[in-house]
Amino acid sequence: MKRVAFVGCGGIMQEHYKHLSVMDGVKMVGHCDIIKERAESAADRFGGEVFTEFEPMYDKVKPHAVFIAVPPYAHCGMEEAAAERGIHLLIEKPIAIDRDTARRIAAAIRKAKILASVGYCFRYYDTVELARKLLKGKAISLITGRWNGGMPGVWWWRRMDKSGGQIIEQTTHMFDLMRYLCGDVAEVYAVGATGCMTRVEDYDVHDSSAVTMRMKNGATAAITSSCVCNNGGQVSLDIITPEATVSMAGGTLTVRENGRTTEYHPSVNMYEEEDKAFIEAVQAGKRARIRSLYSDALKSFLVTWAANESIRSGMPIKP
Ligand SMILES: NC(=O)c1ccc[n+]([C@@H]2O[C@H](COP(=O)([O-])OP(=O)(O)OC[C@H]3O[C@@H](n4cnc5c(N)ncnc54)[C@H](O)[C@@H]3O)[C@@H](O)[C@H]2O)c1
């Protein structure tokens, strides 16, 4: 039986609770949130003790693994404290808002040799695995992606110093999916717009942005974001090769080749797969089916950080 604890019992943690609460071999032993009622609510539903600080929780309930789902600005030592104690981690994306924090956590994880999975959940769709197989060996020419939608409701999202903005917090999923399917990024140039979101208080993130990239394999890429798109948003990625155009929208894969269009729909819940893969890895003591390790998530984070830096400086940036 693996003892699992939780730091940050807000929105997305409810998704993890849903899957872990019905999973064999898992015992929920502790819930930590600076808003005590949230930890209490989880403990009432799933069992385990209530905490408002992570170190006392780690020391008292001695978990084998911890799920961390705090806002991007709030990575204030919970990963390093777990690593020091040999506790394995599943950490929600984005891993941080600044490079120093992300690199410090990466070093602590490396030193402690713990497992650290990052919540790039799209990687767990079976259709994404199929897309990877279809793209293998093909010369990728162009990648276009987008996360054009509305503004999430959590208070911290609209503050650059709390969320890092839409590129770091949300569109990071598309940057990561692009890296998973098409390889690494060599250079980033980005522009961002402000001024459309006039009725939201305490708001200083970009309304929209466009990030162009040179990929290491020579392909060109462009990913846009918008949080003012309240009428028909789109979250998708298109990959163009001479032989085929491969598109992911949500979990649906569309392949256009030889004059034919074929759609593949996912047969799995991506969050459930992500959680199962992590728990299996903790049980086995090795990476097993984890598809996003911290060391790789760091690379996706650095691309999004470079995009913000390019918007700020007006210069191309190597991530
Ligand atoms: N993978 C996905 O699909 C997905 C979806 C939504 C959110 N997320 C990510 O999950 C993270 C959390 O997002 P959310 O929507 O659940 O936010 P949320 O605000 O609903 O929940 C975050 C919780 O963390 C708590 N918290 C803050 N600082 C803390 C600390 N120092 N110690 C303990 N608890 C603390 C808050 O009180 C809150 O309850 C974000 O990084 C977000 O990007 C991922």
The ligand as an ORCA input file, in Angstrom:
! r2SCAN-3c Opt
* xyz 0 1
  N      -2.993     19.698    -15.888
  C      -4.084     20.402    -16.001
  O      -4.923     20.152    -16.854
  C      -4.353     21.529    -15.029
  C      -5.635     22.070    -14.922
  C      -5.858     23.090    -14.015
  C      -4.802     23.580    -13.247
  N      -3.566     23.053    -13.385
  C      -2.422     23.593    -12.620
  O      -2.555     23.196    -11.256
  C      -2.073     24.227    -10.400
  C      -3.200     24.597     -9.443
  O      -4.289     25.087    -10.180
  P      -5.774     25.102     -9.575
  O      -6.659     25.486    -10.691
  O      -6.030     23.851     -8.851
  O      -5.652     26.312     -8.545
  P      -6.538     26.578     -7.239
  O      -6.307     27.993     -6.869
  O      -7.928     26.090     -7.463
  O      -5.863     25.608     -6.155
  C      -4.575     25.809     -5.662
  C      -4.581     25.517     -4.170
  O      -3.254     25.631     -3.672
  C      -3.336     26.203     -2.363
  N      -2.031     26.734     -1.977
  C      -1.422     27.877     -2.388
  N      -0.215     28.004     -1.810
  C      -0.044     26.915     -1.016
  C       0.997     26.469     -0.152
  N       2.124     27.174      0.005
  N       0.820     25.317      0.528
  C      -0.321     24.600      0.402
  N      -1.359     24.973     -0.422
  C      -1.212     26.110     -1.103
  C      -4.438     27.240     -2.511
  O      -4.967     27.637     -1.253
  C      -5.446     26.492     -3.363
  O      -6.386     25.781     -2.613
  C      -1.631     25.375    -11.313
  O      -0.258     25.325    -11.529
  C      -2.360     25.098    -12.616
  O      -1.668     25.562    -13.756
  C      -3.323     22.024    -14.236
*
